[in-house]
Amino acid sequence: MLQLLPPAIGKRLRKVRPGIRDLLMHAPGIAGSELSITLTSPTFRDGCKLPTKYTVDGAGISPPLHWRGVPSAAANLVLVIEDADSPTVHPLVHAVAYNLSGDKLPEGALSNPGRYLARHQMGRNSFLIARYLPPDPPPGHGRHRYIFQLFALDHQPRFGRRPGRSAIAEVMHDHVLDKGMLCGVYERTARGRGQRRDLNHPIMEIRRWHRSNRKRS
C-alpha cells in the first residue's frame, strides 16, 4: 500500500520514528530481564537485509525462525515483531504470537496461522488483525529495523480475547525470565523498490541500549 506514497513525503517524514527505546523489550517490567536467548533465521543474518520475500514487495509471508537457550522454567513463549522506524508515535506491531512451543517456527507460520498455529496463539497487530503484517515502509523514508522479540515467561497467561501489544505487555510485566532478539532491515529507495544489497546495520546500538536500560530498571 505505501509503495504508492510519493518519495518526497517519505523524505519529509524521515525524522518521524519511535526508535529502539520504545520497543516492547525495553518496557518497564521487561527491560530488566536477561537477553540471552538466541533467536535466528536461516534466511537472513542479524542486522542485515530482510529478504524481499517477507515484505509487501514479495510474497508477504513470515520468515522462518529458530531459537535456543530458553530457560527450562519457562511456561510460555511470546513473539512480538515491531518496526522501530515506522513513521508513527510508537513502533508498528507486525505480529503477536503466544503459547509457542518447540524451538522454531516454519516459513509462513504467522501469515497462515490456521495451518501452522492454533487460532488462540495469534494476537492482534497494529491493524487489529491476527496475523503477520508484512513490512511496507514508505519510499524515501530510509531503512527500517524490524525487531523480532522472543520472551520466555514464568507463567501461562490467559486472555478473554485476542491480545494486542498493551495486553501482552501487561501480562509480561515482571514475568519475563529471559528474552532474545533478531533484527532484519528493509528500505524502499526513492523508486519504491526494496534495496537488494545487505545493510550494515549497527545492531550493537540496540544491545548497548538494552544493557544501559537494564541497569536503570
C-alpha positions in Angstrom: 0.0 0.0 0.0 2.7 2.5 1.0 4.7 1.7 -2.1 2.4 4.2 -3.9 3.3 7.0 -1.5 5.4 9.8 -3.2 9.1 9.5 -2.1 9.0 13.2 -1.2 6.6 12.5 1.6 8.7 9.7 2.9 11.8 12.0 2.9 9.9 14.7 4.9 8.9 12.0 7.5 12.5 10.7 7.9 12.9 12.1 11.4 9.5 10.7 12.5 10.2 7.3 14.0 9.8 6.0 17.6 13.3 4.4 17.8 14.7 1.4 19.7 14.0 2.7 23.2 10.2 2.3 22.6 10.4 -1.4 21.7 8.5 -3.8 23.9 11.7 -5.4 25.1 12.7 -2.1 26.7 9.3 -1.5 28.5 9.2 -1.2 32.3 9.0 -4.6 34.0 10.5 -6.3 30.9 13.8 -4.4 30.3 15.4 -5.8 33.4 15.3 -9.4 32.2 18.3 -11.1 30.5 18.9 -11.0 26.8 20.5 -14.4 26.3 18.0 -16.4 24.2 19.5 -16.9 20.7 16.9 -16.1 18.0 17.9 -16.6 14.4 16.5 -17.2 10.9 18.1 -19.4 8.2 17.1 -16.8 5.6 18.8 -13.6 6.9 21.5 -12.6 9.3 21.0 -10.5 12.4 21.2 -6.8 11.5 21.1 -7.4 7.7 18.6 -7.1 4.9 15.2 -8.8 5.4 14.6 -10.7 2.1 12.0 -9.1 -0.1 10.0 -12.3 0.0 8.9 -11.4 3.5 7.7 -7.9 2.7 4.8 -6.4 0.7 7.2 -6.2 -2.3 7.3 -10.0 -2.3 5.1 -12.9 -1.2 4.5 -11.1 2.2 4.9 -14.3 4.2 6.6 -14.5 7.6 10.2 -15.7 7.8 11.3 -19.0 9.5 12.6 -18.5 13.0 14.8 -20.7 15.2 15.6 -20.3 18.9 17.7 -21.9 21.6 18.7 -21.1 25.2 15.1 -20.9 26.6 15.2 -21.4 30.4 13.9 -24.7 31.5 11.5 -22.9 33.9 9.7 -21.1 31.0 6.0 -21.7 31.0 5.2 -19.8 27.8 6.9 -18.2 24.8 5.7 -14.9 23.3 6.9 -13.5 20.0 6.4 -9.8 19.1 7.6 -8.2 15.9 7.9 -4.4 15.8 9.2 -1.7 13.4 11.4 0.6 15.4 11.4 3.1 12.5 7.7 3.4 11.5 6.5 6.9 10.9 4.3 6.6 14.0 4.4 7.6 17.6 5.0 4.1 18.8 6.6 1.1 17.0 4.3 -0.5 14.5 3.4 -4.0 15.6 3.7 -6.6 12.8 2.8 -9.7 14.7 2.0 -11.1 18.1 2.1 -14.8 18.9 2.0 -16.6 22.2 1.7 -20.1 23.7 4.5 -21.1 21.4 6.3 -24.4 21.9 9.3 -26.2 20.5 12.3 -24.4 19.1 11.2 -23.0 15.7 8.5 -21.5 13.5 8.4 -22.6 9.8 8.2 -20.1 7.0 4.7 -18.6 6.7 3.6 -19.7 10.1 2.5 -16.3 11.2 0.9 -15.5 7.8 -1.3 -18.6 7.8 -2.0 -19.3 11.5 -4.9 -21.6 10.7 -2.4 -24.0 9.1 0.6 -23.8 11.3 -0.7 -22.4 14.6 -3.9 -22.8 16.7 -6.1 -19.7 16.5 -5.6 -18.9 20.1 -1.8 -18.4 19.5 -2.1 -15.2 17.5 -2.6 -11.8 18.9 -3.5 -8.6 17.0 -1.0 -6.4 15.1 -1.3 -2.6 14.8 -4.0 -3.1 12.1 -6.0 -5.2 14.6 -5.6 -8.3 12.5 -4.4 -11.6 14.0 -1.7 -12.5 11.5 1.7 -11.3 10.2 1.7 -7.8 8.7 4.5 -7.7 6.1 6.9 -4.8 6.1 5.7 -1.9 3.9 8.0 1.1 4.6 7.3 4.4 2.8 9.6 5.1 -0.2 12.3 7.6 0.7 11.8 7.2 4.5 15.1 5.4 5.0 15.9 2.0 6.4 13.6 0.4 8.9 14.6 -2.0 11.6 12.2 -4.9 12.1 12.8 -6.4 15.6 11.7 -10.0 16.2 11.5 -10.3 20.0 11.0 -13.6 21.8 10.1 -13.6 25.5 10.2 -16.6 27.9 7.6 -16.2 30.7 7.3 -17.8 34.1 3.5 -18.3 33.8 0.8 -19.1 31.3 -1.3 -16.0 30.8 -5.0 -16.3 29.7 -6.8 -13.8 27.6 -10.5 -13.1 27.2 -10.0 -12.0 23.6 -7.1 -11.8 21.2 -4.4 -9.6 22.9 -2.7 -6.6 21.3 0.6 -5.1 22.4 -0.7 -3.5 25.5 -2.4 -6.6 26.8 0.7 -8.7 26.1 2.9 -6.1 27.9 0.6 -6.1 30.9 0.8 -9.9 31.4 4.6 -9.9 30.9 5.3 -7.2 33.4 7.8 -8.7 36.0 7.2 -12.2 34.5 9.9 -12.4 31.8 12.6 -14.9 32.6 14.7 -14.2 29.5 14.4 -12.9 26.0 16.0 -12.9 22.6 16.1 -10.6 19.6 16.7 -10.7 15.9 16.8 -7.6 13.6 16.0 -7.5 9.9 16.5 -4.3 7.9 14.4 -3.2 4.9 14.3 0.0 2.9 12.5 1.3 -0.1 14.5 3.5 -2.4 13.1 6.7 -3.9 11.8 4.5 -6.8 9.9 2.4 -4.3 11.9 -0.8 -4.6 13.5 -2.7 -1.8 17.2 -2.4 -1.7 19.0 -5.5 -2.7 22.3 -5.1 -1.0 22.9 -6.0 2.6 22.8 -3.1 5.0 25.5 -3.0 7.7 23.1 -2.3 10.5 24.5 -1.1 13.8 22.9 -4.0 15.8 25.2 -3.2 18.7 23.3 0.0 19.2 20.2 -1.9 20.3 22.2 -4.2 22.6 24.0 -1.2 24.1 20.7 0.5 24.8 19.4 -2.7 26.3 22.4 -3.0 28.7 22.1 0.6 29.9 18.3 0.4 30.2 18.5 -2.8 32.1 20.8 -1.2 34.7 18.2 1.5 35.3 15.4 -1.0 35.7 
